[in-house]
Amino acid sequence: MNAKPNLLIVDDIKVNLLLLESIMKKLDVNLIKASSGFEALEKTKDVELALAIVDVWMPGMDGFELALKLNEERANDKIPVIFLTANYGNELDVFKGYDSGAVDYIIKPINNQILLSKVNIFLDLFKQKQTVVYNAALLKESAKELERVNIALKSSEEKYRSYIDNAPDGVFIADEKGKFIEMNKSACLLTGYSFEELSILSFSDIILKKQSDDALPFFESLKNNGSVKSDLIYVQKNGSKRWWSVEAVKLSNGNYLCFTKDITDRKRAEQELHCSLEQLHQLTQHIETVRENERLNIARELHDDLGQALTAVKIDLGIIKRDISDEKIATKVNNVSELVRDTIVTVQRLTAQLRPQIIDDLGLEAAIEWYTKEFAQRNGVEIALHIEAGIPITPNASLTVFRIMQESLTNISRYAKATKADISLSKLDDTIYFAISDNGIGISDSQLKSKKSFGLIGMKERSASLGGTLEVSRGEKNGTVVQMSFPLNLITQEVTDSPEPNP
């Protein structure tokens, strides 16, 4: 497209040829010069010519014959020829020239301006012709490329249709109103409807009516975000209710491509697992209740029976001591009396640990202060309390928090190697927050993830019994942090399960 056009000039007279050359140098062309017809044919073999300027009267091969030979193998690509002549001659010569390919005659002596203007006209025509040829070639190539693309697209569509038709999950194409436009075989098998029946239905016709309110946000999110995923209950043609996992994306034409998978078995397994976990929680709470009741009974027996018996022994030893005059025996009685007194203290401590009566009498705040004071003395750990006064916590909830504190402090004394600990209890709105942190070596990731960390598991179960949560983590610098939160008002609510699809 950008190559210079080839221009042939032929004249047997050297002066005339030089003159033509000097005139044509003003043009942006590739000039081919020849002093005879034979030389012109040799130089232009397999060369595309935009124009030929040929002298009519030349020895050996005149201009007419040269023009015929130039065009005899160019049936569809004739070369325009401008003949140069000293005179027109007779009419037969003129007609002969036009028959051989002449487009014009120029009489010698040559007028430069006339020659250049005519040559420019033919050069413009040649360039336009080349542009048309080039565009035609591009168009032909584009047509071939379009044909290749169409073939590939058709192949891709066939593969897509094959994949969709043979997919194990249901595939729908729906419009903005949820009306089914296309569907695959699995969609028909899942719903129990035929292609013809589904083609007149929409999602709203097969989604469980009780879930219609839940389905609306699903479609609104699909319209707004272009994609959405949700679990919905649908109704088969025979009336059976099944669970669907639906994932949809918006197509470029405003329709929606929906992939559906029947997850009824998975939902049932999840529900059974949920029931099992719920039963496990209830069993854990029952065991904990039984344990607390047993502790209470043991504490009462220790206090009422053993405590009273030891007190009576201590009194009797005091009476005996007064009637003994032997100092050695009196000393032994005195030692036994001290032992009994220490045993009474031990019984009181065990009773308090088994069931801290202080919780029922004075509340959780006093119980924490009493227990942490004794713990600090026994273990040499400095404990700072940050307890909000006046939080109305029920005795049962208070006992649960107290047990979690006991377990946490026991872990600190056994494993943490801590010198300080902070305990906080506060209320924000309707939620109570309880936390214990220390400056020890910190809990490891393996301990956090271990299935044998029964102390941590027990604390979490206790927290769950209050409808709360408990998290154990490493501190920002070191140590361990135990954080618990639970609702202030513990209200038992009846749990209503989601509708169970029919088998």
Summary of the structure (lengths in Angstrom):
residues: 503
radius of gyration: 52.9
end to end distance: 74.3
largest distance: 180.3
contacts: 1399
relative contact order: 0.05
helix: 54%
strand: 20%
